[in-house]
Amino acid sequence: MAREYACKKCKAITIGKVCPICKSTELSPNWSGIILIFDAEKSLIATTLDIKKAHKYALKVA
Ligand SMILES: [Zn+2]
């Protein structure tokens, strides 16, 4: 299974080397918790965490 990384800036989870959301290359293999955002505009969690795009995010990124 491919190792997943979390972006240090926006916490998006990716298996690539570049964050698909903010295009940052500052990715960390040390993260925990997963939040799935399907509709960022209607989601209270997304608003609270300042998430603007539907994606899979980490709760904590080290
Ligand atoms: Zn990012």
N, CA, C, O and the ligand as a Tripos MOL2 file, in Angstrom:
@<TRIPOS>MOLECULE
protein
  249   247    63     0     0
PROTEIN
NO_CHARGES

@<TRIPOS>ATOM
      1 N           0.8330   -1.1970    0.0000 N.3       1 MET1
      2 CA          0.0000    0.0000    0.0000 C.3       1 MET1
      3 C           0.8720    1.2540    0.0000 C.2       1 MET1
      4 O           1.8700    1.3210    0.7180 O.2       1 MET1
      5 N           0.5050    2.2170   -0.7830 N.am      2 ALA2
      6 CA          1.2800    3.4540   -0.8860 C.3       2 ALA2
      7 C           1.1740    4.2630    0.4030 C.2       2 ALA2
      8 O           0.1100    4.3600    1.0130 O.2       2 ALA2
      9 N           2.2910    4.8330    0.7930 N.am      3 ARG3
     10 CA          2.3220    5.6700    1.9860 C.3       3 ARG3
     11 C           1.6200    6.9780    1.6670 C.2       3 ARG3
     12 O           1.8490    7.5940    0.6260 O.2       3 ARG3
     13 N           0.7640    7.3850    2.5880 N.am      4 GLU4
     14 CA          0.0630    8.6520    2.3830 C.3       4 GLU4
     15 C           0.7400    9.7640    3.1880 C.2       4 GLU4
     16 O           1.2320    9.5420    4.2950 O.2       4 GLU4
     17 N           0.7500   10.9390    2.6160 N.am      5 TYR5
     18 CA          1.3530   12.1060    3.2620 C.3       5 TYR5
     19 C           0.2940   13.1600    3.4960 C.2       5 TYR5
     20 O          -0.7070   13.2360    2.7830 O.2       5 TYR5
     21 N           0.5390   13.9760    4.5170 N.am      6 ALA6
     22 CA         -0.3760   15.0810    4.7830 C.3       6 ALA6
     23 C           0.3620   16.3980    4.5850 C.2       6 ALA6
     24 O           1.5130   16.5580    4.9920 O.2       6 ALA6
     25 N          -0.3290   17.3280    3.9530 N.am      7 CYS7
     26 CA          0.2530   18.6480    3.7000 C.3       7 CYS7
     27 C           0.3840   19.4200    5.0090 C.2       7 CYS7
     28 O          -0.5580   19.4660    5.7990 O.2       7 CYS7
     29 N           1.5360   20.0200    5.2390 N.am      8 LYS8
     30 CA          1.7560   20.7720    6.4740 C.3       8 LYS8
     31 C           0.9960   22.0900    6.4840 C.2       8 LYS8
     32 O           0.7630   22.6620    7.5490 O.2       8 LYS8
     33 N           0.6140   22.5680    5.3350 N.am      9 LYS9
     34 CA         -0.0890   23.8520    5.2690 C.3       9 LYS9
     35 C          -1.6060   23.7010    5.3980 C.2       9 LYS9
     36 O          -2.2290   24.3570    6.2320 O.2       9 LYS9
     37 N          -2.1980   22.8320    4.5690 N.am     10 CYS10
     38 CA         -3.6620   22.7430    4.5860 C.3      10 CYS10
     39 C          -4.1750   21.3940    5.0870 C.2      10 CYS10
     40 O          -5.3840   21.1870    5.1830 O.2      10 CYS10
     41 N          -3.2400   20.4580    5.4140 N.am     11 LYS11
     42 CA         -3.5750   19.1440    5.9810 C.3      11 LYS11
     43 C          -4.2480   18.1760    5.0050 C.2      11 LYS11
     44 O          -4.7670   17.1460    5.4340 O.2      11 LYS11
     45 N          -4.2530   18.4730    3.7380 N.am     12 ALA12
     46 CA         -4.8220   17.5530    2.7610 C.3      12 ALA12
     47 C          -3.9510   16.2990    2.6830 C.2      12 ALA12
     48 O          -2.7250   16.3830    2.7560 O.2      12 ALA12
     49 N          -4.5900   15.1390    2.5360 N.am     13 ILE13
     50 CA         -3.8560   13.8840    2.4460 C.3      13 ILE13
     51 C          -3.6460   13.5240    0.9800 C.2      13 ILE13
     52 O          -4.5620   13.6300    0.1640 O.2      13 ILE13
     53 N          -2.4310   13.0990    0.6590 N.am     14 THR14
     54 CA         -2.1060   12.7680   -0.7270 C.3      14 THR14
     55 C          -1.0820   11.6490   -0.7790 C.2      14 THR14
     56 O          -0.3390   11.4460    0.1800 O.2      14 THR14
     57 N          -1.0330   10.9170   -1.8920 N.am     15 ILE15
     58 CA          0.0080    9.9190   -2.0750 C.3      15 ILE15
     59 C           1.0720   10.4620   -3.0220 C.2      15 ILE15
     60 O           2.0900    9.8120   -3.2610 O.2      15 ILE15
     61 N           0.8320   11.6500   -3.5560 N.am     16 GLY16
     62 CA          1.7970   12.2570   -4.4630 C.3      16 GLY16
     63 C           2.8370   13.0690   -3.7040 C.2      16 GLY16
     64 O           2.8680   13.0540   -2.4740 O.2      16 GLY16
     65 N           3.6780   13.7680   -4.4320 N.am     17 LYS17
     66 CA          4.7310   14.5710   -3.8120 C.3      17 LYS17
     67 C           4.3550   16.0440   -3.6950 C.2      17 LYS17
     68 O           5.0810   16.8390   -3.0980 O.2      17 LYS17
     69 N           3.2170   16.3900   -4.2730 N.am     18 VAL18
     70 CA          2.7360   17.7670   -4.2220 C.3      18 VAL18
     71 C           1.3010   17.7680   -3.7080 C.2      18 VAL18
     72 O           0.4880   16.9320   -4.1030 O.2      18 VAL18
     73 N           1.0040   18.7080   -2.8310 N.am     19 CYS19
     74 CA         -0.3560   18.8110   -2.3010 C.3      19 CYS19
     75 C          -1.3360   19.1590   -3.4280 C.2      19 CYS19
     76 O          -1.1130   20.1220   -4.1610 O.2      19 CYS19
     77 N          -2.4360   18.3690   -3.5720 N.am     20 PRO20
     78 CA         -3.4000   18.6470   -4.6450 C.3      20 PRO20
     79 C          -4.2590   19.8790   -4.3740 C.2      20 PRO20
     80 O          -4.9070   20.3960   -5.2840 O.2      20 PRO20
     81 N          -4.2660   20.3460   -3.1450 N.am     21 ILE21
     82 CA         -5.1170   21.4850   -2.7940 C.3      21 ILE21
     83 C          -4.3660   22.8170   -2.8810 C.2      21 ILE21
     84 O          -4.8210   23.7430   -3.5510 O.2      21 ILE21
     85 N          -3.2120   22.9140   -2.1990 N.am     22 CYS22
     86 CA         -2.5160   24.2070   -2.1640 C.3      22 CYS22
     87 C          -1.1900   24.1920   -2.9190 C.2      22 CYS22
     88 O          -0.4750   25.1930   -2.9520 O.2      22 CYS22
     89 N          -0.8640   23.0330   -3.5340 N.am     23 LYS23
     90 CA          0.3500   22.8740   -4.3450 C.3      23 LYS23
     91 C           1.6580   22.9650   -3.5490 C.2      23 LYS23
     92 O           2.7320   23.1270   -4.1270 O.2      23 LYS23
     93 N           1.5600   22.8610   -2.2380 N.am     24 SER24
     94 CA          2.7580   22.8840   -1.4010 C.3      24 SER24
     95 C           3.4950   21.5450   -1.5100 C.2      24 SER24
     96 O           2.8750   20.5040   -1.7230 O.2      24 SER24
     97 N           4.8100   21.5840   -1.3630 N.am     25 THR25
     98 CA          5.5890   20.3360   -1.3590 C.3      25 THR25
     99 C           6.0380   19.9900    0.0620 C.2      25 THR25
    100 O           6.8160   19.0580    0.2700 O.2      25 THR25
    101 N           5.5410   20.7490    1.0280 N.am     26 GLU26
    102 CA          5.8570   20.4600    2.4330 C.3      26 GLU26
    103 C           4.8770   19.4230    2.9680 C.2      26 GLU26
    104 O           3.8650   19.7580    3.5850 O.2      26 GLU26
    105 N           5.2000   18.1520    2.7160 N.am     27 LEU27
    106 CA          4.3300   17.0600    3.1300 C.3      27 LEU27
    107 C           4.9830   16.2890    4.2680 C.2      27 LEU27
    108 O           6.2070   16.1800    4.3400 O.2      27 LEU27
    109 N           4.1460   15.7550    5.1590 N.am     28 SER28
    110 CA          4.6650   15.0100    6.2980 C.3      28 SER28
    111 C           4.0710   13.6120    6.3620 C.2      28 SER28
    112 O           2.8640   13.4520    6.1760 O.2      28 SER28
    113 N           4.8980   12.5830    6.6230 N.am     29 PRO29
    114 CA          4.3670   11.2310    6.7850 C.3      29 PRO29
    115 C           3.8020   11.0230    8.1920 C.2      29 PRO29
    116 O           3.1640   10.0070    8.4690 O.2      29 PRO29
    117 N           4.0420   11.9970    9.0770 N.am     30 ASN30
    118 CA          3.5790   11.8930   10.4640 C.3      30 ASN30
    119 C           2.2880   12.6710   10.6760 C.2      30 ASN30
    120 O           2.2960   13.8600   10.9940 O.2      30 ASN30
    121 N           1.1760   11.9560   10.4910 N.am     31 TRP31
    122 CA         -0.1180   12.5990   10.6910 C.3      31 TRP31
    123 C          -1.0760   11.5920   11.2990 C.2      31 TRP31
    124 O          -0.8200   10.3890   11.2720 O.2      31 TRP31
    125 N          -2.1750   12.0780   11.8460 N.am     32 SER32
    126 CA         -3.1670   11.1710   12.4220 C.3      32 SER32
    127 C          -4.5700   11.7420   12.2660 C.2      32 SER32
    128 O          -4.7610   12.9550   12.1810 O.2      32 SER32
    129 N          -5.5450   10.8400   12.2320 N.am     33 GLY33
    130 CA         -6.9400   11.2390   12.0990 C.3      33 GLY33
    131 C          -7.2910   11.5930   10.6770 C.2      33 GLY33
    132 O          -6.4930   12.2180    9.9790 O.2      33 GLY33
    133 N          -8.4680   11.2050   10.2350 N.am     34 ILE34
    134 CA         -8.8970   11.5180    8.8720 C.3      34 ILE34
    135 C         -10.2570   12.2130    8.9010 C.2      34 ILE34
    136 O         -11.1840   11.7570    9.5700 O.2      34 ILE34
    137 N         -10.3620   13.3030    8.1810 N.am     35 ILE35
    138 CA        -11.6350   14.0030    8.0250 C.3      35 ILE35
    139 C         -11.9680   13.9880    6.5410 C.2      35 ILE35
    140 O         -11.1610   14.4020    5.7090 O.2      35 ILE35
    141 N         -13.1640   13.5080    6.2180 N.am     36 LEU36
    142 CA        -13.5920   13.5350    4.8220 C.3      36 LEU36
    143 C         -14.5460   14.7080    4.6230 C.2      36 LEU36
    144 O         -15.5880   14.7910    5.2730 O.2      36 LEU36
    145 N         -14.1850   15.5970    3.7340 N.am     37 ILE37
    146 CA        -15.0410   16.7380    3.4290 C.3      37 ILE37
    147 C         -15.6250   16.5450    2.0260 C.2      37 ILE37
    148 O         -14.8910   16.4750    1.0400 O.2      37 ILE37
    149 N         -16.9440   16.4620    1.9550 N.am     38 PHE38
    150 CA        -17.5920   16.2650    0.6560 C.3      38 PHE38
    151 C         -18.1250   17.5700    0.0820 C.2      38 PHE38
    152 O         -18.0990   17.7920   -1.1290 O.2      38 PHE38
    153 N         -18.6090   18.4240    0.9710 N.am     39 ASP39
    154 CA        -19.1320   19.7040    0.5140 C.3      39 ASP39
    155 C         -18.6070   20.7950    1.4460 C.2      39 ASP39
    156 O         -19.2050   21.0930    2.4800 O.2      39 ASP39
    157 N         -17.4960   21.3700    1.0640 N.am     40 ALA40
    158 CA        -16.7950   22.3250    1.9220 C.3      40 ALA40
    159 C         -17.6500   23.5490    2.2600 C.2      40 ALA40
    160 O         -17.5090   24.1290    3.3360 O.2      40 ALA40
    161 N         -18.5290   23.9380    1.3460 N.am     41 GLU41
    162 CA        -19.3340   25.1390    1.5900 C.3      41 GLU41
    163 C         -20.4490   24.9180    2.6030 C.2      41 GLU41
    164 O         -20.8660   25.8490    3.2930 O.2      41 GLU41
    165 N         -20.9360   23.6630    2.6880 N.am     42 LYS42
    166 CA        -22.0480   23.3870    3.5970 C.3      42 LYS42
    167 C         -21.6070   22.6950    4.8750 C.2      42 LYS42
    168 O         -22.4010   22.5460    5.8040 O.2      42 LYS42
    169 N         -20.3490   22.2710    4.9310 N.am     43 SER43
    170 CA        -19.8700   21.5330    6.0860 C.3      43 SER43
    171 C         -19.4070   22.4440    7.2170 C.2      43 SER43
    172 O         -18.5860   23.3380    7.0160 O.2      43 SER43
    173 N         -19.9510   22.2000    8.4150 N.am     44 LEU44
    174 CA        -19.5770   22.9910    9.5830 C.3      44 LEU44
    175 C         -18.1230   22.7050    9.9750 C.2      44 LEU44
    176 O         -17.3860   23.6020   10.3830 O.2      44 LEU44
    177 N         -17.7290   21.4360    9.8410 N.am     45 ILE45
    178 CA        -16.3370   21.0620   10.1620 C.3      45 ILE45
    179 C         -15.3840   21.7840    9.2220 C.2      45 ILE45
    180 O         -14.3570   22.3090    9.6540 O.2      45 ILE45
    181 N         -15.7180   21.8110    7.9540 N.am     46 ALA46
    182 CA        -14.8690   22.4710    6.9630 C.3      46 ALA46
    183 C         -14.7250   23.9590    7.2690 C.2      46 ALA46
    184 O         -13.6360   24.5240    7.1610 O.2      46 ALA46
    185 N         -15.8270   24.5810    7.6490 N.am     47 THR47
    186 CA        -15.8020   26.0030    7.9930 C.3      47 THR47
    187 C         -14.9250   26.2430    9.2150 C.2      47 THR47
    188 O         -14.1260   27.1790    9.2490 O.2      47 THR47
    189 N         -15.0870   25.3790   10.2210 N.am     48 THR48
    190 CA        -14.3130   25.4930   11.4600 C.3      48 THR48
    191 C         -12.8220   25.3330   11.1920 C.2      48 THR48
    192 O         -12.0010   26.0490   11.7650 O.2      48 THR48
    193 N         -12.4760   24.3890   10.3140 N.am     49 LEU49
    194 CA        -11.0650   24.1180   10.0300 C.3      49 LEU49
    195 C         -10.5230   24.9510    8.8660 C.2      49 LEU49
    196 O          -9.3690   24.8000    8.4650 O.2      49 LEU49
    197 N         -11.3690   25.8280    8.3340 N.am     50 ASP50
    198 CA        -10.9910   26.6840    7.2130 C.3      50 ASP50
    199 C         -10.5940   25.8730    5.9660 C.2      50 ASP50
    200 O          -9.6170   26.1820    5.2830 O.2      50 ASP50
    201 N         -11.3880   24.8250    5.6980 N.am     51 ILE51
    202 CA        -11.1630   23.9870    4.5220 C.3      51 ILE51
    203 C         -12.1100   24.4510    3.4130 C.2      51 ILE51
    204 O         -13.3060   24.6310    3.6460 O.2      51 ILE51
    205 N         -11.5770   24.6400    2.2260 N.am     52 LYS52
    206 CA        -12.3970   25.2010    1.1530 C.3      52 LYS52
    207 C         -12.6670   24.2620   -0.0140 C.2      52 LYS52
    208 O         -13.4830   24.5650   -0.8850 O.2      52 LYS52
    209 N         -11.9760   23.1100   -0.0310 N.am     53 LYS53
    210 CA        -12.1920   22.1820   -1.1300 C.3      53 LYS53
    211 C         -12.5000   20.7820   -0.6120 C.2      53 LYS53
    212 O         -11.9370   20.3460    0.3920 O.2      53 LYS53
    213 N         -13.4010   20.0760   -1.3040 N.am     54 ALA54
    214 CA        -13.7280   18.7110   -0.9320 C.3      54 ALA54
    215 C         -12.5080   17.8250   -1.1090 C.2      54 ALA54
    216 O         -11.9160   17.7770   -2.1870 O.2      54 ALA54
    217 N         -12.1360   17.1270   -0.0470 N.am     55 HIS55
    218 CA        -10.9510   16.2830   -0.0840 C.3      55 HIS55
    219 C         -10.8790   15.5040    1.2190 C.2      55 HIS55
    220 O         -11.7480   15.6210    2.0840 O.2      55 HIS55
    221 N          -9.8040   14.6890    1.3440 N.am     56 LYS56
    222 CA         -9.5480   13.9450    2.5810 C.3      56 LYS56
    223 C          -8.4450   14.6880    3.3290 C.2      56 LYS56
    224 O          -7.3790   14.9550    2.7750 O.2      56 LYS56
    225 N          -8.7130   15.0200    4.5930 N.am     57 TYR57
    226 CA         -7.7390   15.8040    5.3690 C.3      57 TYR57
    227 C          -7.3150   15.0830    6.6350 C.2      57 TYR57
    228 O          -8.0580   14.2650    7.1780 O.2      57 TYR57
    229 N          -6.1150   15.3930    7.0990 N.am     58 ALA58
    230 CA         -5.6390   14.8480    8.3700 C.3      58 ALA58
    231 C          -6.0750   15.7670    9.5000 C.2      58 ALA58
    232 O          -6.1850   16.9800    9.3200 O.2      58 ALA58
    233 N          -6.3210   15.1810   10.6690 N.am     59 LEU59
    234 CA         -6.7280   15.9660   11.8230 C.3      59 LEU59
    235 C          -5.4930   16.6380   12.4340 C.2      59 LEU59
    236 O          -5.5250   17.8120   12.8040 O.2      59 LEU59
    237 N          -4.4090   15.8680   12.5300 N.am     60 LYS60
    238 CA         -3.1600   16.4130   13.0780 C.3      60 LYS60
    239 C          -2.0040   16.1180   12.1250 C.2      60 LYS60
    240 O          -1.9020   15.0110   11.5980 O.2      60 LYS60
    241 N          -1.1460   17.0910   11.9060 N.am     61 VAL61
    242 CA          0.0400   16.8930   11.0850 C.3      61 VAL61
    243 C           1.2570   17.3020   11.9120 C.2      61 VAL61
    244 O           1.3270   18.4250   12.4120 O.2      61 VAL61
    245 N           2.2130   16.3860   12.0530 N.am     62 ALA62
    246 CA          3.4110   16.6880   12.8440 C.3      62 ALA62
    247 C           4.4530   17.3820   11.9820 C.2      62 ALA62
    248 O           5.5330   17.7170   12.4690 O.2      62 ALA62
    249 ZN         -1.8040   21.7450    1.0440 Zn       63 ZN63
@<TRIPOS>BOND
     1     1     2 1
     2     2     3 1
     3     3     4 2
     4     3     5 am
     5     5     6 1
     6     6     7 1
     7     7     8 2
     8     7     9 am
     9     9    10 1
    10    10    11 1
    11    11    12 2
    12    11    13 am
    13    13    14 1
    14    14    15 1
    15    15    16 2
    16    15    17 am
    17    17    18 1
    18    18    19 1
    19    19    20 2
    20    19    21 am
    21    21    22 1
    22    22    23 1
    23    23    24 2
    24    23    25 am
    25    25    26 1
    26    26    27 1
    27    27    28 2
    28    27    29 am
    29    29    30 1
    30    30    31 1
    31    31    32 2
    32    31    33 am
    33    33    34 1
    34    34    35 1
    35    35    36 2
    36    35    37 am
    37    37    38 1
    38    38    39 1
    39    39    40 2
    40    39    41 am
    41    41    42 1
    42    42    43 1
    43    43    44 2
    44    43    45 am
    45    45    46 1
    46    46    47 1
    47    47    48 2
    48    47    49 am
    49    49    50 1
    50    50    51 1
    51    51    52 2
    52    51    53 am
    53    53    54 1
    54    54    55 1
    55    55    56 2
    56    55    57 am
    57    57    58 1
    58    58    59 1
    59    59    60 2
    60    59    61 am
    61    61    62 1
    62    62    63 1
    63    63    64 2
    64    63    65 am
    65    65    66 1
    66    66    67 1
    67    67    68 2
    68    67    69 am
    69    69    70 1
    70    70    71 1
    71    71    72 2
    72    71    73 am
    73    73    74 1
    74    74    75 1
    75    75    76 2
    76    75    77 am
    77    77    78 1
    78    78    79 1
    79    79    80 2
    80    79    81 am
    81    81    82 1
    82    82    83 1
    83    83    84 2
    84    83    85 am
    85    85    86 1
    86    86    87 1
    87    87    88 2
    88    87    89 am
    89    89    90 1
    90    90    91 1
    91    91    92 2
    92    91    93 am
    93    93    94 1
    94    94    95 1
    95    95    96 2
    96    95    97 am
    97    97    98 1
    98    98    99 1
    99    99   100 2
   100    99   101 am
   101   101   102 1
   102   102   103 1
   103   103   104 2
   104   103   105 am
   105   105   106 1
   106   106   107 1
   107   107   108 2
   108   107   109 am
   109   109   110 1
   110   110   111 1
   111   111   112 2
   112   111   113 am
   113   113   114 1
   114   114   115 1
   115   115   116 2
   116   115   117 am
   117   117   118 1
   118   118   119 1
   119   119   120 2
   120   119   121 am
   121   121   122 1
   122   122   123 1
   123   123   124 2
   124   123   125 am
   125   125   126 1
   126   126   127 1
   127   127   128 2
   128   127   129 am
   129   129   130 1
   130   130   131 1
   131   131   132 2
   132   131   133 am
   133   133   134 1
   134   134   135 1
   135   135   136 2
   136   135   137 am
   137   137   138 1
   138   138   139 1
   139   139   140 2
   140   139   141 am
   141   141   142 1
   142   142   143 1
   143   143   144 2
   144   143   145 am
   145   145   146 1
   146   146   147 1
   147   147   148 2
   148   147   149 am
   149   149   150 1
   150   150   151 1
   151   151   152 2
   152   151   153 am
   153   153   154 1
   154   154   155 1
   155   155   156 2
   156   155   157 am
   157   157   158 1
   158   158   159 1
   159   159   160 2
   160   159   161 am
   161   161   162 1
   162   162   163 1
   163   163   164 2
   164   163   165 am
   165   165   166 1
   166   166   167 1
   167   167   168 2
   168   167   169 am
   169   169   170 1
   170   170   171 1
   171   171   172 2
   172   171   173 am
   173   173   174 1
   174   174   175 1
   175   175   176 2
   176   175   177 am
   177   177   178 1
   178   178   179 1
   179   179   180 2
   180   179   181 am
   181   181   182 1
   182   182   183 1
   183   183   184 2
   184   183   185 am
   185   185   186 1
   186   186   187 1
   187   187   188 2
   188   187   189 am
   189   189   190 1
   190   190   191 1
   191   191   192 2
   192   191   193 am
   193   193   194 1
   194   194   195 1
   195   195   196 2
   196   195   197 am
   197   197   198 1
   198   198   199 1
   199   199   200 2
   200   199   201 am
   201   201   202 1
   202   202   203 1
   203   203   204 2
   204   203   205 am
   205   205   206 1
   206   206   207 1
   207   207   208 2
   208   207   209 am
   209   209   210 1
   210   210   211 1
   211   211   212 2
   212   211   213 am
   213   213   214 1
   214   214   215 1
   215   215   216 2
   216   215   217 am
   217   217   218 1
   218   218   219 1
   219   219   220 2
   220   219   221 am
   221   221   222 1
   222   222   223 1
   223   223   224 2
   224   223   225 am
   225   225   226 1
   226   226   227 1
   227   227   228 2
   228   227   229 am
   229   229   230 1
   230   230   231 1
   231   231   232 2
   232   231   233 am
   233   233   234 1
   234   234   235 1
   235   235   236 2
   236   235   237 am
   237   237   238 1
   238   238   239 1
   239   239   240 2
   240   239   241 am
   241   241   242 1
   242   242   243 1
   243   243   244 2
   244   243   245 am
   245   245   246 1
   246   246   247 1
   247   247   248 2
@<TRIPOS>SUBSTRUCTURE
     1 MET1         2 RESIDUE 1 A MET
     2 ALA2         6 RESIDUE 1 A ALA
     3 ARG3        10 RESIDUE 1 A ARG
     4 GLU4        14 RESIDUE 1 A GLU
     5 TYR5        18 RESIDUE 1 A TYR
     6 ALA6        22 RESIDUE 1 A ALA
     7 CYS7        26 RESIDUE 1 A CYS
     8 LYS8        30 RESIDUE 1 A LYS
     9 LYS9        34 RESIDUE 1 A LYS
    10 CYS10       38 RESIDUE 1 A CYS
    11 LYS11       42 RESIDUE 1 A LYS
    12 ALA12       46 RESIDUE 1 A ALA
    13 ILE13       50 RESIDUE 1 A ILE
    14 THR14       54 RESIDUE 1 A THR
    15 ILE15       58 RESIDUE 1 A ILE
    16 GLY16       62 RESIDUE 1 A GLY
    17 LYS17       66 RESIDUE 1 A LYS
    18 VAL18       70 RESIDUE 1 A VAL
    19 CYS19       74 RESIDUE 1 A CYS
    20 PRO20       78 RESIDUE 1 A PRO
    21 ILE21       82 RESIDUE 1 A ILE
    22 CYS22       86 RESIDUE 1 A CYS
    23 LYS23       90 RESIDUE 1 A LYS
    24 SER24       94 RESIDUE 1 A SER
    25 THR25       98 RESIDUE 1 A THR
    26 GLU26      102 RESIDUE 1 A GLU
    27 LEU27      106 RESIDUE 1 A LEU
    28 SER28      110 RESIDUE 1 A SER
    29 PRO29      114 RESIDUE 1 A PRO
    30 ASN30      118 RESIDUE 1 A ASN
    31 TRP31      122 RESIDUE 1 A TRP
    32 SER32      126 RESIDUE 1 A SER
    33 GLY33      130 RESIDUE 1 A GLY
    34 ILE34      134 RESIDUE 1 A ILE
    35 ILE35      138 RESIDUE 1 A ILE
    36 LEU36      142 RESIDUE 1 A LEU
    37 ILE37      146 RESIDUE 1 A ILE
    38 PHE38      150 RESIDUE 1 A PHE
    39 ASP39      154 RESIDUE 1 A ASP
    40 ALA40      158 RESIDUE 1 A ALA
    41 GLU41      162 RESIDUE 1 A GLU
    42 LYS42      166 RESIDUE 1 A LYS
    43 SER43      170 RESIDUE 1 A SER
    44 LEU44      174 RESIDUE 1 A LEU
    45 ILE45      178 RESIDUE 1 A ILE
    46 ALA46      182 RESIDUE 1 A ALA
    47 THR47      186 RESIDUE 1 A THR
    48 THR48      190 RESIDUE 1 A THR
    49 LEU49      194 RESIDUE 1 A LEU
    50 ASP50      198 RESIDUE 1 A ASP
    51 ILE51      202 RESIDUE 1 A ILE
    52 LYS52      206 RESIDUE 1 A LYS
    53 LYS53      210 RESIDUE 1 A LYS
    54 ALA54      214 RESIDUE 1 A ALA
    55 HIS55      218 RESIDUE 1 A HIS
    56 LYS56      222 RESIDUE 1 A LYS
    57 TYR57      226 RESIDUE 1 A TYR
    58 ALA58      230 RESIDUE 1 A ALA
    59 LEU59      234 RESIDUE 1 A LEU
    60 LYS60      238 RESIDUE 1 A LYS
    61 VAL61      242 RESIDUE 1 A VAL
    62 ALA62      246 RESIDUE 1 A ALA
    63 ZN63       249 GROUP 0 **** ****
